[in-house]
């Protein structure tokens, strides 16, 4: 009797060990599989970037060397110099960043105002107005393209300019004003989305702190600036980040309103044609039409130019990326 | 003071209006007015003159032109709407999948997250247009680029097709999957924000739920479908809408509307086209919204 029990206990022990071992194997296999997936997808994402970095430092002598993969044999900074010359890099970057910063800050401010207004106050028609905000998110901006263009071609705010000067309005095209005006009035690039984010966040904040501020004698604006805004760092961060990136990359509004201002997105889009024209001249071969630049060389310079264009974004991203997820979580967009 | 005579409720209303005032002004003068004008333009022939522009009412002429006379608009519209609809499920699947992956604990997760969200930063029309035109430059003309894209995907798709059809999967479904595999780069790069939203949703699911499920003996698979999926389902609608809105920017229809307006100077036709596009997308959004919001679990 006892012997059989001992045998049974031993068998139990063994099956337990087996079970444990099996679980462990499954876990290890699963985490291997997971790493495989994560590494694979990451590779797909960063491969084009790595390729561009490798091209940026590659000498032209290496273009037709079939044995080279990623790591060039002859390193050079020529491509970067050339791309910088064609793009007029630093002045243009400064101009673009300044423009994007101004529009971003204006958008964030006006959207925060509107978001707070929609979150905390109910006035006649507030629901209808908020539905209109959602509508501005959903309607493609191409619908407004022609009237906006004509509007800013002879800009006249409610007939005021005509009233005072008799002119039919001022031409604001190819100035920074169209974008500044649209961002200050919270209807610029994807502003509806930002208003929505701010509204969701402010709605989630406890009402008590505002009431306390009210009792302590703070007015509406004072409450907003000294109580609500300091607590709203996560939606502000989210909105500023996204707005900055989207403005920086936007070609739609820049080509519509500011096609002659040479900002980064347009410069990059026209880079291939320019590189094609300018490279022979820069290499000291003269501008004769019979001399064509090598298409592979042009492609190399274009890739370098693209890398230069996105470099500031990548650097910014590396600095702030860990706030990215956290801030989105806390904005309450999911609630 | 007059203001003090107002009741508290009135004062609150006025304060609220003051907060939304910048938006309201912008909306009225720079959104609603152009929107109405755009409707007006779509029924007119617009001629630019030195001192502004003049309008000629032409009725449904522009819409007629867009739909029945213009050789390509029909095709471009259906193509890009169909492409958008095909992409939506794949982007959703991929982003939910990646979000679940990134929500698990493993070494190097921070790095993986940083890489997965990189496409949010890099999704730029300017860059993609520079890249394709660079490639066209290299190859001589656009058709070669297409050919090259086909051959450089160097992976023999047909063997996979035969294998799947031998298993008995319907051909239409195989087509869809293969299409997804070939466009994997596009799908991955356009699902950055969606991953972010799903990830935020996943992290708001209370961990205690999974603990209970585990104690009751649920497998990981079961707890995904019984807990994770219902909890993130409200975000599916958000992500579908976001994906559709996001597809406006790079879409062929947008380009076509732009060229019709500013290259061929046919502003009326361009407005009519954009309204057709808006209405089509609007109908799709309403249908998706109605269908999905009935199936979604709200807590």
Interface residues (C-beta under 8 A of the other chain):
Chain A: X31 X34 X35 X37 X38 X41 X42 X44 X45 X46 X49 X110 X111 X113 X114 X116 X117 X118 X120 X121 X122 X123 X124 X126 X129 X132 X133 X136 X137 X138 X139 X140 X141 X142 X143 X144 X145 X146 X147 X148 X149 X150 X151 X154 X157 X158 X168 X181 X182 X184 X185 X186 X187 X195 X220 X221 X224 X242 X245 X249 X251 X252 X264 X265 X266 X268 X269 X271 X272 X273 X276 X295 X296 X298 X299 X302 X303 X305 X306 X309 X310 X313 X314 X317 X318 X321 X322 X324 X325 X328 X329 X333 X334 X335
Chain B: X12 X13 X14 X15 X16 X17 X18 X19 X20 X21 X22 X23 X24 X25 X26 X27 X29 X30 X31 X32 X33 X34 X35 X37 X38 X41 X46 X51 X52 X53 X98 X101 X104 X106 X108 X110 X112 X113 X114 X115 X116 X117 X118 X119 X120 X121 X122 X123 X124 X125 X126 X127 X129 X130 X131 X133 X134 X135 X137 X138 X139 X184 X185 X188 X189 X196 X197 X199 X200 X201 X203 X204 X234 X235 X238 X241 X245 X248 X249 X253 X254 X257 X258 X261 X267 X270 X271 X274 X275 X277 X278 X281 X282 X285
